[in-house]
């Protein structure tokens, strides 16, 4: 009996000790959070006191000949938000991804969802001002470009640091380039984009020099937007490159948010969670304590999650939009926004010209052009998108000077399409309504599409019907996102429908230059055109915009004739955002809820998530 009592006492004592340790740890966390809050409040007070200084350009370097271009504040919009009367820190911003992430490890990942997560953790030297679209400094304080455009010197701010408190130096910048260019790292897309850079050299702790092998029209953007990796964190992975290449969640940087454990995220949990970087160096701290993305692949399930408040934003499909506008409960709790972003990307069907080392039927440009003529894109815009989209003419935004206004979208023309297919050797020789070649092989192909997109499914079914009327057989092939990524990497498909994002000026090198076919490049449709290659090379090497635009127009004309993609449409964004999220704005880069530095917040009396 005595031994039982003794054991019971030990258990109680153990429980007491664990409880006391838990309370002590909680008190330490509260103290640390309070100190971080005090530092942020002090910083905000100083910023408010010196607002005119923060908004003004940074003072140039003492050596004016060396560094002549200076950066304005990248945090000016976020600073204005933090000065609103109802501004408060805290709460979580919860959103959804419509597809599961395979990996969020930098350079290894290849999709927009991983990039979205990384944008809150990794930072670059420069960023675009969302109002003017001009470059402004982030990690960089100032920069200077040589007269010949081949050398760019950056000077880093003296207060930038990684999430562990270690300073960001020019040596980290130089290392980031070396890491990308190391052949052991599975980053062919990134190496292809950086190949114009010859060297990146740290001149001292704060000054770094980029030297280009040849002139490049976007040299400042290329150097300025390279993600800066912490040398002390990422360098050891060079000795374990294969492990890095197979990893799911190795992510660490200097940004406003961080993974709690920067080496162990996995997709198994169906979500990504970032916590605020309490050591963040930025002029303005982000308001949200956490950023969370839940993977909700089904459109209807995402809408249900938004209705019940599980997620804070929802991208509506056109077909359901009018119903949602008439939903009084939703209108009471959410704001809706309609906009066409100036940098809106485009959706497309990619026609694979080579499969398993052999030319496919789509190696013939006449067949590809015929497929575009059969793809009644106006019906897609009208019947599927209900007018909330426009036909995509080419990879170049129709509102930019990069687009030749003389080039118009191919019209829907079944008879012209049949004539092209006849030229290419396809006829309905047996009168069964199906086109065959001289060997009797039907014109039939699989179209891979993302299985959980209702809009894409509707488009594919419409196209199946349109093609069948001309004797072409489309076999829909729905697939999970991870499967689609694998098919792209192996080039093992007939045709695939996807979308590309866009920018202020679009460099199409990675998508359409033949050098990007090999080693996992983004020319996954095996498109080859020597004329396009030569013009892309020349345009990229032409720094003067007036001389460069005619070259892009020639590239556009060849792509328009060749139709390596059938450029489907540019979608108008239709967004709903929970009303408790404040300072929502559409700027020249799109909706600011997706942008960094973070400008949004929730007033204290409307916050629903507690630490």
GUMI-443202 format. One record per residue (C-alpha): x, y, z negated. Coordinates in steps of 0.001 Angstrom, whole numbers, padded with zeros to 6 digits. Layout:
# GUMI-443202
+---------+---------+---------+
:       u :       v :       w :
+---------+---------+---------+
:       X :       Y :       Z :
...
+---------+---------+---------+
***
This chain:
# GUMI-443202
+---------+---------+---------+
:       u :       v :       w :
+---------+---------+---------+
:  000000 :  000000 :  000000 :
:  002860 :  002309 : -000888 :
:  004475 :  001679 :  002510 :
:  001210 :  002500 :  004289 :
:  000949 :  005789 :  002378 :
:  004580 :  006543 :  003204 :
:  003991 :  005902 :  006907 :
:  000898 :  008082 :  006783 :
:  002882 :  010900 :  005159 :
:  005588 :  010611 :  007818 :
:  002968 :  010810 :  010580 :
:  001371 :  013865 :  008978 :
:  004790 :  015472 :  008480 :
:  005682 :  014747 :  012114 :
:  002412 :  016265 :  013275 :
:  003067 :  019317 :  011118 :
:  006586 :  019717 :  012514 :
:  005361 :  019396 :  016125 :
:  002571 :  021891 :  015418 :
:  005038 :  024314 :  013840 :
:  007421 :  023945 :  016794 :
:  004529 :  024557 :  019179 :
:  003516 :  027710 :  017266 :
:  007125 :  028887 :  017232 :
:  007469 :  028360 :  020984 :
:  004164 :  030132 :  021594 :
:  005317 :  033052 :  019431 :
:  008611 :  033205 :  021365 :
:  006726 :  033201 :  024671 :
:  004421 :  035948 :  023400 :
:  007422 :  037982 :  022262 :
:  009216 :  037556 :  025589 :
:  006060 :  038437 :  027519 :
:  005590 :  041460 :  025315 :
:  009172 :  042610 :  025917 :
:  008705 :  042142 :  029653 :
:  005465 :  044126 :  029444 :
:  007220 :  046909 :  027527 :
:  009961 :  047048 :  030153 :
:  007387 :  047222 :  032941 :
:  005504 :  049996 :  031165 :
:  008746 :  051925 :  030636 :
:  009648 :  051457 :  034272 :
:  006199 :  052600 :  035384 :
:  006443 :  055676 :  033177 :
:  009818 :  056550 :  034683 :
:  008435 :  055995 :  038161 :
:  005470 :  058232 :  037462 :
:  007764 :  060898 :  036070 :
:  010008 :  060703 :  039109 :
:  007353 :  059990 :  041697 :
:  008702 :  062534 :  044139 :
:  012091 :  060852 :  043957 :
:  010709 :  057368 :  044507 :
:  008741 :  058437 :  047550 :
:  011685 :  060275 :  049103 :
:  014422 :  058636 :  051191 :
:  017278 :  057081 :  049284 :
:  020371 :  059238 :  049050 :
:  022864 :  058297 :  051766 :
:  026154 :  056643 :  051020 :
:  029115 :  058799 :  050086 :
:  030720 :  057678 :  053323 :
:  028245 :  059291 :  055736 :
:  030095 :  057976 :  058789 :
:  029765 :  054418 :  057538 :
:  026126 :  054424 :  056443 :
:  023854 :  056931 :  058069 :
:  020390 :  055340 :  058030 :
:  018599 :  055277 :  054674 :
:  015515 :  053479 :  053451 :
:  012337 :  054896 :  052010 :
:  010603 :  053055 :  049194 :
:  009126 :  049698 :  050145 :
:  007039 :  049959 :  046982 :
:  005290 :  053271 :  047664 :
:  001867 :  051720 :  048352 :
:  002147 :  049378 :  045363 :
:  003179 :  052330 :  043189 :
:  000065 :  054264 :  044191 :
: -002062 :  051232 :  043325 :
: -000434 :  050953 :  039885 :
: -001422 :  054561 :  039161 :
: -005156 :  053961 :  039678 :
: -007229 :  054646 :  036514 :
: -008524 :  051070 :  036313 :
: -005215 :  049366 :  037138 :
: -004337 :  046486 :  034838 :
: -001901 :  043625 :  034835 :
: -003057 :  040067 :  034340 :
: -005491 :  037590 :  035889 :
: -004783 :  035177 :  038744 :
: -005258 :  035466 :  042480 :
: -006580 :  032130 :  043730 :
: -006830 :  031355 :  047433 :
: -007106 :  028268 :  049626 :
: -005101 :  026663 :  052401 :
: -007132 :  024801 :  055032 :
: -004391 :  022189 :  055411 :
: -002012 :  020352 :  053145 :
:  001578 :  021502 :  052964 :
:  004221 :  018969 :  053834 :
:  007061 :  020982 :  052277 :
:  007726 :  024515 :  051031 :
:  011512 :  024168 :  051112 :
:  013046 :  027072 :  053083 :
:  014235 :  026305 :  056630 :
:  012810 :  022775 :  056511 :
:  009203 :  023922 :  056546 :
:  007680 :  025045 :  059837 :
:  004091 :  026137 :  059222 :
:  002398 :  029400 :  058305 :
:  001198 :  028093 :  054941 :
:  004717 :  027369 :  053685 :
:  005872 :  030748 :  054988 :
:  003046 :  032424 :  053039 :
:  004241 :  030868 :  049777 :
:  007884 :  031646 :  050518 :
:  007113 :  035314 :  051212 :
:  006412 :  035848 :  047494 :
:  009618 :  034109 :  046374 :
:  012236 :  034938 :  049006 :
:  013171 :  038465 :  050034 :
:  015056 :  040102 :  052872 :
:  017113 :  043232 :  053343 :
:  014320 :  045102 :  055150 :
:  010563 :  045016 :  055627 :
:  008154 :  046812 :  057923 :
:  006175 :  049704 :  056537 :
:  002515 :  048625 :  056900 :
:  001418 :  052158 :  057805 :
:  004128 :  053248 :  060248 :
:  005583 :  049844 :  061263 :
:  009038 :  051397 :  060811 :
:  011754 :  049442 :  059014 :
:  012223 :  050316 :  055362 :
:  014691 :  048980 :  052828 :
:  013865 :  046190 :  050391 :
:  017061 :  044604 :  049074 :
:  019005 :  047046 :  051242 :
:  019451 :  050651 :  050176 :
:  020784 :  051864 :  053513 :
:  022191 :  050658 :  056821 :
:  024053 :  051822 :  059887 :
:  024134 :  050448 :  063441 :
:  027200 :  050984 :  065609 :
:  026920 :  052886 :  068880 :
:  027194 :  049694 :  070937 :
:  024517 :  047990 :  068821 :
:  026753 :  045025 :  068017 :
:  027529 :  045812 :  064385 :
:  025122 :  046583 :  061549 :
:  026370 :  047440 :  058061 :
:  023958 :  047139 :  055136 :
:  024432 :  048465 :  051623 :
:  022470 :  046619 :  048941 :
:  020703 :  048283 :  046050 :
:  022670 :  048043 :  042813 :
:  019742 :  046675 :  040763 :
:  018574 :  043638 :  042757 :
:  018601 :  040253 :  041036 :
:  017398 :  036692 :  041444 :
:  014755 :  035178 :  039202 :
:  017412 :  033880 :  036787 :
:  018820 :  037387 :  036330 :
:  021961 :  036885 :  038419 :
:  022595 :  039794 :  040802 :
:  021941 :  039600 :  044526 :
:  025192 :  040437 :  046265 :
:  026524 :  040760 :  049781 :
:  028102 :  037334 :  049259 :
:  024604 :  035828 :  048972 :
:  023678 :  037465 :  052277 :
:  026739 :  036037 :  054020 :
:  026079 :  032638 :  052450 :
:  022465 :  032643 :  053655 :
:  023667 :  032879 :  057242 :
:  026236 :  030120 :  056719 :
:  023606 :  027886 :  055140 :
:  021202 :  028280 :  058071 :
:  023922 :  027704 :  060640 :
:  025303 :  024591 :  058929 :
:  024446 :  021681 :  061236 :
:  023857 :  019428 :  058219 :
:  020746 :  021441 :  057348 :
:  017709 :  020471 :  059455 :
:  016933 :  024018 :  060565 :
:  017112 :  024035 :  064390 :
:  014358 :  026650 :  064768 :
:  016134 :  029082 :  062474 :
:  019537 :  028447 :  064054 :
:  017989 :  029156 :  067441 :
:  016596 :  032465 :  066223 :
:  019920 :  033540 :  064660 :
:  022246 :  032418 :  067435 :
:  022771 :  036013 :  068628 :
:  024636 :  036720 :  065386 :
:  028348 :  035958 :  065590 :
:  029385 :  036605 :  061984 :
:  028040 :  037852 :  058668 :
:  030748 :  039099 :  056328 :
:  030624 :  040488 :  052801 :
:  032806 :  043620 :  052721 :
:  032438 :  043863 :  048958 :
:  029727 :  043000 :  046428 :
:  027234 :  045498 :  047850 :
:  028185 :  045883 :  051510 :
:  027606 :  043254 :  054174 :
:  028335 :  043420 :  057898 :
:  026464 :  041646 :  060703 :
:  028328 :  041341 :  064014 :
:  026352 :  040257 :  067083 :
:  027869 :  038221 :  069883 :
:  025975 :  040317 :  072443 :
:  023375 :  043083 :  072470 :
:  019942 :  042052 :  071213 :
:  016833 :  044235 :  071292 :
:  015699 :  043162 :  067816 :
:  019107 :  043036 :  066155 :
:  018062 :  045196 :  063188 :
:  014923 :  043150 :  062585 :
:  016773 :  039863 :  063016 :
:  019418 :  040779 :  060457 :
:  017065 :  042658 :  058173 :
:  014415 :  039941 :  057952 :
:  016678 :  036971 :  057257 :
:  015655 :  035381 :  053951 :
:  018376 :  035863 :  051341 :
:  019232 :  032643 :  049520 :
:  021037 :  032543 :  046171 :
:  024458 :  031066 :  046766 :
:  024748 :  029696 :  043229 :
:  021459 :  027820 :  043656 :
:  021528 :  026616 :  047272 :
:  025242 :  025962 :  047893 :
:  025302 :  022649 :  045966 :
:  022682 :  021328 :  048384 :
:  025217 :  021414 :  051205 :
:  026802 :  018358 :  049590 :
:  023356 :  016735 :  049459 :
:  022067 :  017931 :  052814 :
:  019982 :  014866 :  053618 :
:  018252 :  015086 :  050255 :
:  017565 :  018756 :  050947 :
:  016209 :  017961 :  054406 :
:  013762 :  015452 :  052938 :
:  012730 :  017622 :  049997 :
:  009233 :  018944 :  049388 :
:  009682 :  021904 :  047086 :
:  013105 :  023474 :  046587 :
:  012319 :  027183 :  046384 :
:  014125 :  029933 :  044472 :
:  014718 :  033596 :  045202 :
:  014603 :  037218 :  044114 :
:  010927 :  037862 :  044834 :
:  008106 :  038893 :  042514 :
:  006957 :  035289 :  041979 :
:  008621 :  031974 :  041295 :
:  007994 :  028269 :  040903 :
:  008111 :  027269 :  037235 :
:  010528 :  024544 :  038317 :
:  012256 :  025587 :  041556 :
:  013248 :  022046 :  042538 :
:  010311 :  019765 :  041867 :
:  007146 :  020948 :  043639 :
:  005361 :  018165 :  045519 :
:  002244 :  018208 :  047693 :
:  000626 :  015476 :  045597 :
: -001304 :  017882 :  043388 :
: -003053 :  019548 :  046302 :
: -002078 :  023058 :  045248 :
:  000769 :  025537 :  044965 :
:  001155 :  027645 :  041836 :
:  003549 :  030569 :  041475 :
:  004144 :  032490 :  038249 :
:  005146 :  036117 :  037984 :
:  008906 :  036626 :  037873 :
:  009259 :  038441 :  034547 :
:  012751 :  039574 :  035547 :
:  011645 :  041035 :  038873 :
:  013891 :  043908 :  039886 :
:  011343 :  045727 :  042076 :
:  010275 :  049319 :  041570 :
:  006742 :  048054 :  040898 :
:  005809 :  044785 :  039241 :
:  002941 :  042745 :  040721 :
: -000254 :  042766 :  038690 :
: -001283 :  039115 :  038922 :
:  000108 :  036717 :  036351 :
: -000218 :  033817 :  038796 :
: -000783 :  033157 :  042481 :
: -002498 :  029878 :  043271 :
: -003395 :  028186 :  046552 :
: -005686 :  025155 :  046456 :
: -005660 :  022867 :  049476 :
: -009280 :  022631 :  050663 :
: -009264 :  021181 :  054144 :
: -012979 :  021214 :  054912 :
: -014570 :  024518 :  055999 :
: -017802 :  023892 :  054078 :
: -015915 :  022932 :  050941 :
: -013919 :  026172 :  051074 :
: -017124 :  028192 :  051368 :
: -018612 :  026319 :  048389 :
: -015464 :  027035 :  046389 :
: -015727 :  030735 :  047206 :
: -019408 :  030839 :  046295 :
: -018780 :  029347 :  042865 :
: -015772 :  031594 :  042198 :
: -013118 :  028895 :  042380 :
: -011231 :  030883 :  045035 :
: -011093 :  034664 :  045519 :
: -011142 :  034990 :  049306 :
: -012690 :  033200 :  052241 :
: -012134 :  033403 :  056000 :
: -015558 :  033011 :  057544 :
: -016414 :  031285 :  060778 :
: -018488 :  033420 :  063160 :
: -021408 :  030983 :  063118 :
: -021921 :  031280 :  059373 :
: -021049 :  034971 :  059107 :
: -024506 :  036416 :  059765 :
: -026043 :  034060 :  057214 :
: -023479 :  035152 :  054649 :
: -024248 :  038812 :  055322 :
: -027890 :  038060 :  054467 :
: -026927 :  036198 :  051289 :
: -027765 :  038655 :  048482 :
: -025882 :  036692 :  045819 :
: -022715 :  036708 :  047911 :
: -023077 :  040388 :  048779 :
: -023331 :  041186 :  045075 :
: -020033 :  039471 :  044317 :
: -017927 :  039897 :  047457 :
: -016779 :  042516 :  049962 :
: -016674 :  041613 :  053640 :
: -014177 :  042924 :  056192 :
: -014101 :  042641 :  059986 :
: -010925 :  043632 :  061817 :
: -008667 :  042787 :  064728 :
: -005127 :  042995 :  063466 :
: -002695 :  044790 :  065804 :
: -000384 :  041837 :  065222 :
: -003093 :  039187 :  065647 :
: -001769 :  035917 :  067015 :
: -003403 :  033682 :  069564 :
: -004691 :  030134 :  069869 :
: -003701 :  027972 :  072813 :
: -003633 :  024542 :  074392 :
: -000073 :  023380 :  075004 :
:  000354 :  021089 :  078009 :
:  003222 :  018658 :  077441 :
:  005323 :  018336 :  080606 :
:  007356 :  015353 :  079437 :
:  006565 :  012405 :  077192 :
:  008946 :  009642 :  076200 :
:  011462 :  010904 :  078734 :
:  009068 :  010829 :  081698 :
:  007249 :  013691 :  083462 :
:  003542 :  013888 :  082712 :
:  000729 :  015088 :  084940 :
:  001169 :  018501 :  083268 :
:  004681 :  018860 :  084683 :
:  002880 :  020233 :  087764 :
:  002031 :  023923 :  087298 :
: -000953 :  023500 :  089635 :
: -002525 :  021076 :  087192 :
: -001880 :  023382 :  084239 :
: -003366 :  026361 :  086070 :
: -006356 :  024256 :  087083 :
: -006947 :  023340 :  083447 :
: -007002 :  027039 :  082538 :
: -009514 :  027729 :  085318 :
: -011702 :  024913 :  083932 :
: -011415 :  026265 :  080360 :
: -014256 :  028776 :  080360 :
: -012752 :  031010 :  077697 :
: -015550 :  033549 :  077882 :
: -017959 :  030803 :  076823 :
: -015638 :  029991 :  073916 :
: -015680 :  033650 :  072874 :
: -019449 :  033989 :  073325 :
: -020809 :  030584 :  072291 :
: -018338 :  029394 :  069657 :
: -016902 :  032658 :  068317 :
: -020145 :  034639 :  068815 :
: -018133 :  037583 :  070117 :
: -015674 :  037707 :  067193 :
: -012697 :  037082 :  069474 :
: -011199 :  038131 :  072804 :
: -009654 :  036097 :  075604 :
: -005881 :  035832 :  075271 :
: -004134 :  036817 :  078495 :
: -000603 :  035872 :  077480 :
:  001641 :  035648 :  074415 :
:  001916 :  039455 :  074441 :
: -000615 :  041513 :  072548 :
: -002849 :  043402 :  075027 :
: -002570 :  046535 :  072862 :
:  001219 :  046673 :  073079 :
:  003440 :  048118 :  075785 :
:  004920 :  044633 :  076135 :
:  001784 :  043600 :  078050 :
:  001438 :  044492 :  081739 :
: -002095 :  045901 :  082095 :
: -002164 :  044732 :  085721 :
: -002212 :  041097 :  084574 :
: -005755 :  039914 :  083892 :
: -006972 :  036694 :  082314 :
: -007670 :  033858 :  084732 :
: -011457 :  033614 :  085253 :
: -013484 :  030436 :  084881 :
: -013544 :  028931 :  088391 :
: -014353 :  025236 :  088778 :
: -014036 :  025191 :  092580 :
: -010627 :  026865 :  092546 :
: -009537 :  024386 :  089871 :
: -010665 :  021421 :  091995 :
: -008760 :  022807 :  094979 :
: -005552 :  023022 :  092909 :
: -006051 :  019484 :  091601 :
: -006571 :  018243 :  095161 :
: -003264 :  019885 :  096135 :
: -001662 :  018089 :  093189 :
: -002969 :  014751 :  094499 :
: -006149 :  014199 :  092488 :
: -009419 :  013352 :  094253 :
: -012647 :  011541 :  093520 :
: -011927 :  008891 :  096144 :
: -014480 :  006335 :  094915 :
: -017300 :  008785 :  094232 :
: -017619 :  007931 :  090512 :
: -017241 :  011561 :  089439 :
: -013731 :  011028 :  088031 :
: -010548 :  012336 :  089649 :
: -007773 :  009847 :  090405 :
: -004359 :  010080 :  092006 :
: -003233 :  007998 :  094986 :
: -002428 :  005084 :  092667 :
: -005939 :  005112 :  091211 :
: -004882 :  006535 :  087849 :
: -007587 :  008727 :  086324 :
: -006875 :  012309 :  085310 :
: -007357 :  011564 :  081630 :
: -005524 :  012870 :  078571 :
: -005687 :  013111 :  074781 :
: -006069 :  016548 :  073183 :
: -004726 :  016646 :  069625 :
: -006460 :  019083 :  067272 :
: -006684 :  019741 :  063537 :
: -009420 :  017479 :  062237 :
: -010840 :  019693 :  059495 :
: -011507 :  022828 :  061532 :
: -015157 :  023041 :  062537 :
: -014398 :  025856 :  064993 :
: -011642 :  023931 :  066732 :
: -013822 :  020840 :  066926 :
: -016576 :  022867 :  068599 :
: -014086 :  024271 :  071126 :
: -012725 :  020810 :  071942 :
: -016211 :  019389 :  072485 :
: -017120 :  022324 :  074750 :
: -013939 :  021802 :  076773 :
: -014617 :  018061 :  077016 :
: -017949 :  018839 :  078663 :
: -016509 :  021507 :  080973 :
: -013661 :  019274 :  082107 :
: -015954 :  016276 :  082681 :
: -018017 :  018296 :  085155 :
: -014889 :  018607 :  087284 :
: -013943 :  014946 :  086959 :
: -011286 :  015361 :  084245 :
: -011516 :  013175 :  081135 :
: -010562 :  014752 :  077806 :
: -010168 :  012337 :  074901 :
: -010422 :  014255 :  071603 :
: -007757 :  013209 :  069109 :
: -008385 :  014704 :  065640 :
: -005389 :  014576 :  063305 :
: -004251 :  015620 :  059857 :
: -001879 :  018572 :  059675 :
:  001105 :  016459 :  058620 :
:  000476 :  014141 :  061572 :
:  000347 :  017112 :  063945 :
:  003716 :  018335 :  062655 :
:  005221 :  014900 :  063281 :
:  003768 :  014814 :  066813 :
:  005283 :  018214 :  067548 :
:  008684 :  017140 :  066268 :
:  008655 :  013944 :  068352 :
:  006913 :  015591 :  071365 :
:  004633 :  012544 :  071389 :
:  001349 :  013934 :  072724 :
: -000399 :  014816 :  075992 :
: -001858 :  018172 :  074961 :
: -002304 :  019956 :  071638 :
: -004230 :  022987 :  070455 :
: -002577 :  025277 :  067938 :
: -001965 :  028947 :  067274 :
:  001006 :  031277 :  067051 :
:  001255 :  034386 :  064918 :
:  002390 :  037594 :  066559 :
:  004431 :  040667 :  065808 :
:  004975 :  044238 :  066846 :
:  006990 :  042910 :  069787 :
:  006959 :  039201 :  070528 :
:  010165 :  037348 :  071351 :
:  009053 :  034270 :  073307 :
:  012509 :  032686 :  073389 :
:  011713 :  029944 :  070892 :
:  008465 :  028903 :  072565 :
:  009318 :  029031 :  076277 :
:  013109 :  029008 :  076760 :
:  014298 :  025593 :  077913 :
:  017187 :  025637 :  075424 :
:  014603 :  025307 :  072654 :
:  013359 :  021903 :  073821 :
:  016091 :  019893 :  072131 :
:  016821 :  019406 :  068424 :
:  013348 :  020178 :  067176 :
:  013029 :  023624 :  068735 :
:  009620 :  025224 :  069217 :
:  009437 :  024522 :  072961 :
:  007628 :  021301 :  072050 :
:  005810 :  021176 :  075420 :
:  009091 :  020635 :  077308 :
:  008518 :  023663 :  079538 :
:  011342 :  024438 :  081965 :
:  011585 :  027407 :  084295 :
:  015019 :  028769 :  085135 :
:  013549 :  032121 :  086167 :
:  011785 :  032504 :  082825 :
:  014992 :  031539 :  080989 :
:  017032 :  034166 :  082855 :
:  014477 :  036939 :  082294 :
:  014089 :  036129 :  078590 :
:  017866 :  036211 :  078192 :
:  018075 :  039547 :  079993 :
:  015160 :  041100 :  078079 :
:  016600 :  040053 :  074723 :
:  019945 :  041620 :  075652 :
:  018361 :  044917 :  076753 :
:  018296 :  047313 :  073812 :
:  016631 :  050250 :  075537 :
:  012846 :  049813 :  075344 :
:  012103 :  051529 :  078657 :
:  014459 :  049158 :  080455 :
:  013293 :  046111 :  078488 :
:  009525 :  046346 :  079026 :
:  009632 :  045725 :  082830 :
:  011589 :  042544 :  082083 :
:  008938 :  041352 :  079640 :
:  006315 :  042126 :  082292 :
:  008159 :  039818 :  084690 :
:  008282 :  037099 :  082029 :
:  004561 :  037574 :  081465 :
:  003832 :  037302 :  085204 :
:  005701 :  033982 :  085472 :
:  004017 :  032560 :  082376 :
:  000673 :  033733 :  083725 :
:  001313 :  031853 :  086973 :
:  002803 :  028757 :  085316 :
:  000332 :  028432 :  082413 :
:  002563 :  026295 :  080151 :
: -000164 :  027109 :  077641 :
: -003776 :  027826 :  078313 :
: -003967 :  030980 :  076210 :
: -007374 :  030649 :  074600 :
: -008185 :  033646 :  072408 :
: -007228 :  036150 :  069768 :
: -009618 :  035881 :  066841 :
: -011099 :  038773 :  064964 :
: -010605 :  038331 :  061226 :
: -013794 :  037958 :  059187 :
: -012895 :  037973 :  055510 :
: -014765 :  037907 :  052220 :
: -012933 :  038983 :  049060 :
: -014192 :  038805 :  045485 :
: -015218 :  042311 :  044350 :
: -013132 :  042087 :  041202 :
: -010000 :  042222 :  043405 :
: -009290 :  045939 :  043823 :
: -007361 :  048090 :  046282 :
: -008274 :  045948 :  049306 :
: -007161 :  047660 :  052499 :
: -006604 :  046891 :  056182 :
: -003410 :  048453 :  057495 :
: -001390 :  048074 :  060680 :
: -000084 :  044683 :  059546 :
: -003507 :  043336 :  058612 :
: -005238 :  042750 :  055266 :
: -003060 :  043818 :  052353 :
: -004127 :  040908 :  050127 :
: -001648 :  038793 :  052093 :
:  001251 :  041273 :  051932 :
:  004276 :  041791 :  049696 :
:  004894 :  043967 :  047661 :
:  001596 :  043135 :  045999 :
: -000862 :  046057 :  045987 :
: -003968 :  044393 :  044529 :
: -005131 :  044023 :  040942 :
: -008143 :  043256 :  038747 :
: -009426 :  045788 :  036165 :
: -009034 :  044511 :  032605 :
: -012770 :  044200 :  031963 :
: -013232 :  041956 :  035019 :
: -010361 :  039542 :  034490 :
: -011385 :  035911 :  034068 :
: -008125 :  033989 :  033726 :
: -006164 :  034257 :  030497 :
: -002508 :  033295 :  029991 :
+---------+---------+---------+
***
